[in-house]
Amino acid sequence: MNLADAPALGQPSTTALMHVTQRPDAVFTHGRGSWLWDSLGRRWLDLVQGWAVNTLGHAPRLLADTLAEQATRLLQPGPGLYNDRALALAQRLTALSGLERAYFTASGAEANEGAIKLARKYGQLHRGGAHEIITFEHAFHGRTLAAMSASGKPSFAALFEPKVPGFPKARLNDLASVRALIGPRTVAVMLEPIQGEAGVIEAEPGFLQALRRLCDDEGLLLIYDEVQTGVGRTGTLWGWEHSGARPDILTLGKCLGGGVPIGAMVARESVSCFAPGDQGGTYHGNPLACAAALAVLGTVAQPGFLAQVRERSRQLRRGLDDIAAELGSPPAVGRGLLLALQLPQPAQAERAAAALFARADGVRDGLIVNAARPERLRLVPALTISEEEVELALAMLRESLLGRA
Ligand SMILES: *Cc1c(COP(=O)(O)O)cnc(C)c1O
């Protein structure tokens, strides 16, 4: 290697990476809890947390120990052999969800891909070949081609045509729009209890209850994509608990691994109709990832953990509502630690997120938040964020949005 080609210390080169998204000018090197540091020693309070995945914050001791221990025992026996971690995780997830069978993947999109395949197989076996899955405008289900096709994200519409057919789109919280799409080819309805990527838009509890009844009456499967809402994010273990309307198939990702890549599909026994050979994946059920998920679930399911999440949620929401009132914008939306603030000016959220990021200069700390829409700020902190850290985040938000802390 020619030393002249080596990047300057502290400023690694970015040119060898494919350019798929606009990233800020910082290279992150380490994190701890709610804090993240870059190669120049700048520090940020992180309320995005690896895109809503770091359940216990950055680099938690528990996951470091769990991964180190598992790495000395067994990394990957392969999908054709049972392993103790995957079996233990399946037991744990089915017990906690009230569903009976689990399948593990390496990402949320793959979990949804699996749910789509399972529903189509079910349709083949039990519904005369029915295969259409009703999904929703503005939904986000991931980036495999079928998951993109199931999504209702406007910017996906023209990408990578032709899409996978069979995903007619209804409008969220509009039961008539779902009913109008049901026909002999329909096998399932699939949705997020709270649309996260769309900017935190809740499926109303009454809507989920009505959907559950509609699916029962029509013999359709109800699939919840809880990749973003599952595993404590909304202040309860599952996002659907606020409605009490149970799914037939549940998909998970993000918070499940706490930063380690894993997804899961959990389903009722009567729906779990894959035959040997139908579904698989080299890393599916990987014990390293399953060990991480077991550690995360063990923590989130501990008595008092979710009460603490709800307490931080109330604190954050109160602060956001105060800011909203001063700005003349509506109160914060969302549940638990999946919250969003609507701002009065178009593009104001994008500008605020950029300014809060740029605040980090080596002396002052920055704040990482996400403009899920140009005018809507989304906050998805670690479920372990402290009371002081929430106050600090609110002070930085006030300074940026109201011009004073
Ligand atoms: C993030 C997300 C996905 C995709 O998960 P990946 O791990 O990125 O594949 C799917 N559905 C929802 C609701 C998500 O928020």
The ligand as an ORCA input file, in Angstrom:
! r2SCAN-3c Opt
* xyz 0 1
  C     -37.116     -0.627      9.736
  C     -38.390     -1.247      9.331
  C     -38.433     -2.341      8.459
  C     -37.194     -2.875      7.767
  O     -36.295     -3.451      8.641
  P     -34.781     -3.721      8.096
  O     -34.099     -4.349      9.271
  O     -34.231     -2.381      7.709
  O     -34.885     -4.626      6.951
  C     -39.649     -2.920      8.192
  N     -40.780     -2.462      8.751
  C     -40.786     -1.410      9.603
  C     -42.062     -0.979     10.213
  C     -39.596     -0.753      9.905
  O     -39.621      0.308     10.712
*
